[in-house]
Amino acid sequence: MNTVFNRINSSQTLGMHAFYDEFSRRVSLASSFTGNNNPVGADIGFEGTGAAFFTTTLRLAVTDGQNAQFTLNGLATERPTNNFTISGVTFTLRNTLAVGATATVTVTPDRDAVVRNIEEFVTLYNTTLERFNAQLSAERHRDFLPLTEEQKKGMREDDVKRWQERARSGLLRGDDLLERIVNQMRRDFNDPLTDGVLRQMSAIGISTGHHAERGRLHLDVSRLRTELERDPNAVQALFQGVAGRLRTSLDTGGREINAQAGSSSSFILADSSVIGQQMQRLNQRIDRENDRIARVEDRLWRQFTSLERAMERMNSQSAWLAQQFAPRQR
């Protein structure tokens, strides 16, 4: 019996659970799926040569699962589980009501969740802005040139990593494109909307600090909660308007960056960005220089070979002349 139960419980396709109850001396066989999953027949059936073991030996009786049936605002409906969502509201049915009895459901917005989401948005915005500003103001170490492969071989891995970090630092210092994207982000967030009850983020407690913080946002939670209590729809409309402007500006900035520097998915030969084209021209120039060096090297080797042969002939002639003028013994 335990072998049979283990096979049932461990099956990845049956979706069932079985066990033997020693007190009632009966077997329980239940589906792990909620609700009525087979409206035209039984949810659980026994077929094949082993069916008699369940129906005759164990005398199992099948009771179909039922959907949760309820009436909401006069509409009779049902769900396969007691937990479901309708129009953005999550319901959990915890008890059975008598026929004709009703329950009143009061829906209130979860303002704590809204505040947490806005806090996460402010944190993400500040993090993004700080990363941009850090690149724009990073120190440029011009003495740390890129390492060649030969230079890397003579250095430790940690030293190579530190050197490369210094060499790459400050590459975007004062970059016009990145500066323009950052300024547009700040304008999108601070400029008033053209319509709506609330038109600026400062109206709900989100504002920038000292100019030295370069656009960092600060959140007044008390002010935000007050506006959420007064008019949550106006707060939502304000965020949708500002978020839409930010999304448009960042999408445009991303395309400009790709046009300038390419992307990680760009093919080298198909990269039409400004930097990509520059790299292609440099690679072509390197190829031409390598070809020229190869031709010069080949010419020098031919000249050296000709010189070696001439020296060999000259040495041979010198040896012959020396032999001719050598004194003869009598």
C-alpha positions in Angstrom: 0.0 0.0 0.0 2.8 2.4 0.9 4.4 1.7 -2.5 1.1 2.6 -4.3 0.7 5.8 -2.2 4.3 6.9 -2.9 3.8 6.3 -6.6 0.6 8.5 -6.6 2.0 11.2 -4.4 5.3 11.5 -6.4 3.6 11.6 -9.8 4.2 14.8 -11.7 1.1 14.3 -13.9 -1.7 12.9 -11.7 -1.9 15.9 -9.4 -3.2 13.7 -6.6 -2.5 12.9 -2.9 -3.3 9.6 -1.1 -2.9 8.3 2.4 -4.3 5.6 4.7 -6.0 6.6 7.9 -5.5 4.0 10.7 -8.4 5.3 12.8 -11.1 4.9 10.2 -9.2 2.2 8.4 -9.9 3.9 5.1 -7.9 5.4 2.2 -8.1 9.1 1.2 -7.5 9.9 -2.4 -7.8 13.7 -3.2 -7.0 15.9 -6.2 -4.6 18.8 -5.7 -6.7 20.9 -8.1 -9.4 23.1 -6.6 -13.0 23.4 -8.0 -14.9 21.3 -10.4 -12.4 20.5 -13.2 -14.7 18.2 -15.2 -18.2 19.6 -15.5 -19.4 16.8 -17.7 -18.3 13.9 -15.5 -16.3 12.8 -12.4 -13.1 14.5 -11.6 -11.4 11.2 -10.5 -11.9 8.0 -12.3 -10.3 4.5 -12.4 -9.5 2.8 -15.7 -7.4 -0.1 -16.9 -6.5 -3.4 -15.3 -5.8 -1.9 -11.9 -9.2 -0.2 -11.6 -10.8 -3.0 -9.6 -8.1 -2.6 -6.9 -9.5 0.9 -6.2 -13.2 0.3 -6.8 -13.6 -3.2 -5.4 -10.7 -3.8 -2.9 -10.5 -0.3 -1.5 -14.1 0.5 -2.2 -13.3 4.1 -3.0 -16.2 6.5 -3.6 -15.6 9.6 -5.7 -16.9 13.0 -4.5 -16.4 15.7 -7.1 -14.9 19.0 -6.1 -17.1 22.1 -6.4 -16.5 25.6 -7.5 -17.0 28.5 -5.1 -20.4 29.9 -6.0 -21.4 33.4 -5.0 -23.4 36.4 -6.2 -21.6 39.7 -6.5 -23.7 42.9 -7.0 -26.6 40.7 -8.3 -24.4 38.7 -10.7 -24.3 34.9 -9.9 -20.9 33.5 -10.8 -18.4 31.0 -9.5 -14.6 30.4 -9.3 -12.5 27.2 -8.9 -10.9 28.6 -5.8 -11.9 30.7 -2.8 -9.2 33.3 -3.7 -9.9 35.4 -6.8 -9.6 38.9 -8.2 -12.3 40.9 -9.8 -11.7 44.4 -11.2 -8.5 44.7 -9.3 -10.0 43.7 -5.9 -8.8 40.5 -4.3 -11.5 38.4 -2.6 -11.0 35.6 -0.1 -14.2 33.5 0.8 -13.8 32.2 4.3 -17.3 30.9 5.1 -20.6 29.6 3.6 -23.6 31.9 3.8 -27.1 30.7 4.2 -29.5 31.0 1.3 -30.5 34.7 1.0 -27.9 35.9 3.4 -25.5 38.7 2.3 -22.2 40.1 3.3 -21.1 43.7 2.8 -17.6 44.2 1.3 -16.0 47.5 1.9 -13.1 48.4 -0.4 -10.4 50.9 0.7 -7.2 51.7 -1.1 -4.0 50.4 0.5 -2.3 53.8 1.0 0.7 52.3 2.8 1.4 50.3 -0.3 1.1 53.4 -2.5 3.5 55.3 -0.2 6.0 52.4 -0.3 5.8 52.4 -4.1 6.4 56.1 -4.3 9.4 55.8 -1.9 10.9 53.1 -4.1 10.4 55.4 -7.1 12.2 58.3 -5.5 15.0 56.0 -4.4 15.4 54.5 -7.9 15.3 58.0 -9.5 18.0 59.3 -7.1 20.2 56.2 -7.7 19.9 56.6 -11.5 20.7 60.3 -11.2 23.6 59.8 -8.9 25.2 57.3 -11.3 24.9 59.8 -14.2 26.3 62.6 -12.1 29.2 60.4 -10.9 30.2 59.7 -14.5 29.9 63.4 -15.4 32.2 64.5 -12.5 34.6 61.6 -12.4 38.3 62.4 -12.3 40.2 61.8 -15.6 43.5 59.9 -15.1 45.3 60.7 -18.3 48.6 59.0 -17.1 46.9 55.6 -17.1 46.8 54.6 -20.7 45.1 51.3 -21.9 47.3 48.2 -21.3 48.6 46.0 -24.1 48.4 42.3 -23.8 52.1 42.1 -23.3 51.9 44.6 -20.4 49.1 42.6 -18.8 51.3 39.4 -18.8 53.8 41.1 -16.6 51.2 42.3 -14.0 49.1 40.6 -11.3 45.3 40.3 -12.0 44.4 42.8 -9.2 46.9 45.3 -10.5 45.5 45.0 -14.0 42.0 45.6 -12.7 42.9 48.7 -10.7 44.9 50.1 -13.7 41.9 49.6 -16.0 39.6 51.2 -13.6 41.8 54.3 -13.5 42.2 54.2 -17.3 38.4 54.1 -17.8 37.6 56.7 -15.1 36.5 60.1 -16.4 35.8 59.0 -20.0 32.3 60.6 -19.7 33.4 63.6 -17.7 31.5 66.6 -19.0 30.0 64.5 -21.8 27.5 66.7 -23.7 25.0 63.9 -24.5 24.9 62.5 -21.0 24.6 66.1 -19.5 21.7 66.8 -21.8 19.9 63.6 -20.7 20.4 64.4 -17.0 19.1 68.0 -17.5 16.1 66.7 -19.4 15.3 64.3 -16.6 15.4 67.1 -14.0 13.1 69.3 -16.2 10.7 66.5 -16.8 10.3 65.9 -13.1 10.1 69.5 -11.9 8.3 71.4 -14.7 4.5 71.7 -14.1 2.0 69.7 -16.2 -0.2 71.6 -18.6 -3.4 70.3 -17.0 -4.8 68.4 -14.0 -5.7 69.2 -10.4 -2.1 68.6 -9.3 0.5 69.9 -11.7 3.9 69.7 -9.8 5.5 67.0 -7.7 6.2 69.6 -5.0 2.4 69.6 -4.4 2.6 66.1 -3.0 5.8 66.5 -1.0 8.5 65.6 -3.6 11.0 68.3 -4.2 14.7 68.9 -4.9 17.2 70.1 -2.3 20.2 72.3 -2.5 21.6 72.9 -6.0 24.8 71.1 -4.9 22.9 67.9 -4.7 22.4 68.2 -8.5 18.7 67.2 -8.6 18.4 64.7 -5.8 14.8 64.3 -4.7 13.4 64.5 -1.1 10.0 63.0 0.0 7.8 64.5 2.6 5.7 61.4 3.5 3.2 63.4 5.7 2.4 65.8 2.8 2.1 62.8 0.4 -0.3 61.0 2.8 -2.4 64.2 3.1 -2.8 64.4 -0.7 -3.6 60.7 -1.0 -6.4 61.1 1.6 -7.7 64.2 -0.1 -7.6 63.1 -3.8 -5.8 59.9 -4.7 -6.9 60.1 -8.3 -5.2 63.5 -8.7 -2.0 62.0 -7.3 -2.2 59.1 -9.8 -2.8 61.5 -12.7 0.2 63.6 -11.7 2.5 60.5 -11.5 1.2 59.2 -14.8 1.9 62.6 -16.5 5.4 62.9 -15.0 6.3 59.2 -15.6 5.2 59.5 -19.2 7.5 62.5 -19.8 10.4 60.7 -18.2 9.8 57.5 -20.2 9.8 59.5 -23.4 12.9 61.4 -22.6 14.9 58.3 -21.4 13.8 56.4 -24.5 15.0 59.2 -26.7 18.3 59.4 -24.7 18.8 55.7 -25.0 18.5 55.9 -28.8 20.9 58.8 -28.9 23.4 56.9 -26.9 23.1 53.9 -29.2 23.5 56.2 -32.2 26.7 57.6 -30.6 28.3 54.6 -29.0 26.4 51.5 -30.3 24.9 48.8 -28.0 26.1 45.5 -26.6 24.0 43.7 -29.2 25.5 45.6 -32.2 27.5 43.6 -34.7 31.0 45.0 -35.3 30.5 45.1 -39.1 26.9 46.5 -38.8 27.5 49.0 -36.1 26.5 52.4 -37.6 27.1 54.4 -34.4 29.6 57.3 -34.4 32.0 55.5 -32.2 31.4 52.2 -34.1 32.3 53.9 -37.4 35.4 55.5 -35.8 36.5 52.0 -34.6 35.9 50.6 -38.0 38.1 53.3 -39.6 40.8 52.8 -37.0 40.7 49.0 -37.6 40.9 49.6 -41.4 43.9 52.0 -40.8 45.5 49.4 -38.6 45.0 46.8 -41.3 46.6 49.1 -43.9 49.5 49.8 -41.6 50.1 46.1 -41.0 50.0 45.5 -44.7 52.5 48.3 -45.3 54.8 47.0 -42.5 54.6 43.5 -44.0 55.6 44.8 -47.4 58.5 46.8 -45.9 59.6 43.8 -43.9 59.5 41.6 -47.0 61.5 44.1 -49.0 64.1 44.4 -46.2 64.4 40.6 -46.0 64.9 40.4 -49.8 67.6 43.1 -49.6 69.2 41.3 -46.6 69.2 38.0 -48.6 70.8 39.7 -51.6 73.4 41.3 -49.3 74.2 37.9 -47.7 74.6 36.3 -51.1 76.9 39.2 -52.3 78.9 38.9 -49.1 79.2 35.2 -49.7 80.5 35.7 -53.2 82.9 38.4 -52.1 84.3 36.2 -49.3 84.7 33.4 -51.9 86.5 35.7 -54.3 88.7 37.1 -51.5 89.7 33.6 -50.4 90.5 32.6 -54.0 92.6 35.8 -54.5 94.4 35.2 -51.2 95.2 31.7 -52.4 96.6 33.0 -55.7 98.9 35.5 -54.1 100.1 33.2 -51.4 103.9 32.4 -51.6 104.6 29.1 -53.1 107.0 26.7 -51.5 110.0 25.3 -53.5 
